[in-house]
Amino acid sequence: MASKDDAVKETLIVDARAKNDDAVKDTLIVDARARNISHNVRCTECGSQSIEDSQADIAIILRKLIRDEIRKGKSDKEIFKKLEDDYGETVLYAPKFDMQTAALWLSPLLVAGAAAGVWAYGKHKQKTNVHIMALNLIRGVPLTPRERETLLDVLTPPASQGFKSQEVKTSLWWRRLRGQWSG
């Protein structure tokens, strides 16, 4: 009879351990989900911390609320919706995309586009600014072959059209400049 009682006791102990293990697993799952949600919710008192990192009274209350909602079987989306309804959209670190937040979401693209445009315009002006090249030439700064080519293209007068017998007269400084570069 003792062996039968021992077998029943052992079965009860194994069942109790299994139930305890399941309870521990459920608690760990609830805690992990609650921490994940809490990291994405802004503390309404601190503003710069998540409720997971904050020790403010409201953060402690919100963490308990989240755990209670998880135990009731609510999904993460439902919990975020409840927090947003109760405390406003600013409680969430990742606001949703709609017409009111479009400027917030698109502003990095607009700033990057403007910066790229300014950079491209500056590069273009740097390569084609004939006035700066001419000033450098007068100051005695040597020009690169590309700058010389650009300067000659811009400053060379157009060929005469129609009257082949008329020769285009060039100024003295232009002839000296052409002679200096070609020689």
C-alpha positions in Angstrom: 0.0 0.0 0.0 2.9 2.3 0.7 4.2 2.0 -2.8 0.8 3.0 -4.2 0.7 6.1 -1.8 4.3 6.9 -2.8 3.4 6.7 -6.5 0.4 9.0 -6.0 2.5 11.5 -4.0 5.2 11.5 -6.7 2.6 12.0 -9.4 1.1 15.0 -7.5 4.6 16.4 -7.0 5.4 16.1 -10.7 2.1 17.7 -11.6 2.7 20.5 -9.1 6.2 21.1 -10.6 4.7 21.1 -14.2 2.1 23.6 -13.2 4.7 25.7 -11.4 6.9 25.6 -14.5 4.0 26.6 -16.7 3.2 29.5 -14.3 6.9 30.6 -14.4 6.9 30.4 -18.2 3.7 32.4 -18.4 5.1 35.0 -16.0 8.3 35.3 -18.1 6.3 35.7 -21.3 4.1 38.4 -19.6 7.2 40.2 -18.3 8.9 40.1 -21.7 5.9 41.5 -23.5 5.4 44.1 -20.9 9.0 45.3 -21.1 8.8 45.4 -24.9 5.7 47.6 -24.8 7.1 49.7 -21.9 10.2 50.5 -24.0 8.0 52.0 -26.7 5.8 54.1 -24.4 7.0 57.6 -23.2 6.7 58.6 -19.6 4.2 61.4 -19.4 5.9 62.9 -16.4 9.6 62.6 -17.6 9.0 63.0 -21.3 12.5 61.9 -22.3 12.4 58.4 -20.8 10.3 55.3 -21.5 8.1 54.0 -18.7 10.4 51.0 -18.5 13.4 53.3 -17.5 11.4 55.8 -15.4 10.7 55.6 -11.7 8.0 58.2 -11.7 4.7 57.2 -10.1 2.8 57.4 -13.4 5.4 55.1 -15.1 4.9 52.5 -12.3 1.1 52.7 -12.7 1.4 52.3 -16.5 3.7 49.3 -16.2 1.2 47.6 -13.9 -1.7 48.5 -16.3 0.2 47.0 -19.2 0.9 43.8 -17.3 -2.8 43.6 -16.3 -3.9 44.1 -19.9 -1.6 41.3 -21.1 -2.9 39.0 -18.4 -6.5 39.8 -19.6 -5.4 38.5 -23.1 -5.1 41.8 -25.0 -2.8 42.0 -27.9 0.1 44.5 -28.1 -1.8 46.6 -30.7 -4.9 46.8 -28.4 -2.7 47.9 -25.5 -1.0 50.6 -27.6 -4.4 51.8 -28.7 -5.7 52.0 -25.2 -2.7 54.0 -24.0 -3.0 56.3 -27.0 -6.7 56.8 -26.3 -6.1 57.5 -22.6 -3.0 59.6 -22.8 -2.8 60.9 -26.4 -0.6 60.1 -29.3 2.5 61.7 -27.7 2.7 58.9 -25.2 4.0 56.6 -28.1 7.6 56.9 -29.3 6.6 56.0 -32.8 3.6 58.1 -33.9 1.5 56.8 -36.7 1.7 58.3 -40.2 -1.3 60.5 -41.1 -1.8 64.0 -42.5 -1.0 65.6 -39.2 2.3 63.8 -38.8 3.3 63.8 -42.5 5.6 66.8 -42.0 7.3 65.0 -39.1 7.9 61.9 -41.1 8.9 63.6 -44.3 11.1 66.3 -42.8 14.3 64.2 -42.8 13.8 63.6 -46.5 13.2 67.3 -47.3 16.3 68.3 -45.3 18.4 65.7 -47.0 17.1 66.8 -50.4 17.8 70.4 -49.7 21.3 69.6 -48.5 22.0 67.6 -51.6 20.7 70.4 -53.8 22.9 73.0 -52.0 25.9 70.7 -52.3 25.3 70.0 -56.0 24.8 73.7 -56.7 28.1 74.5 -54.9 30.0 71.8 -56.9 28.5 73.1 -60.1 29.5 76.7 -59.3 32.9 75.7 -58.2 33.6 74.0 -61.5 32.1 76.7 -63.7 32.7 80.0 -61.9 34.7 81.8 -64.6 35.1 85.0 -62.4 37.0 83.1 -59.7 39.2 81.4 -62.3 39.9 84.8 -63.9 40.8 86.3 -60.5 43.1 83.4 -59.8 44.8 83.9 -63.1 45.4 87.6 -62.4 46.7 86.8 -58.9 49.1 84.3 -60.5 47.5 81.1 -59.2 48.0 78.4 -61.9 44.9 77.0 -63.4 44.2 73.3 -63.9 43.8 72.0 -67.4 40.0 71.8 -66.9 39.8 75.3 -65.7 41.8 76.5 -68.6 39.5 74.7 -71.0 36.4 76.2 -69.4 37.9 79.7 -69.3 38.8 79.5 -73.0 35.4 78.2 -74.0 33.7 81.0 -72.1 36.0 83.8 -73.2 36.5 82.8 -76.9 34.4 85.1 -79.1 32.1 83.3 -81.5 33.3 82.7 -85.0 31.9 85.3 -87.5 29.0 84.0 -89.4 28.2 85.1 -92.9 31.2 87.4 -93.7 34.3 85.2 -94.2 36.4 88.0 -95.5 36.1 89.9 -92.3 38.6 88.8 -89.7 37.5 88.9 -86.1 39.7 91.3 -84.2 40.8 90.2 -80.8 42.1 92.4 -78.0 45.7 92.6 -77.1 45.3 91.0 -73.7 43.4 88.1 -75.3 46.2 87.4 -77.7 48.8 87.6 -74.9 46.7 85.2 -72.8 46.4 82.7 -75.7 50.1 83.0 -76.4 51.0 82.4 -72.8 48.9 79.3 -72.6 49.8 77.8 -75.9 53.5 78.6 -75.5 
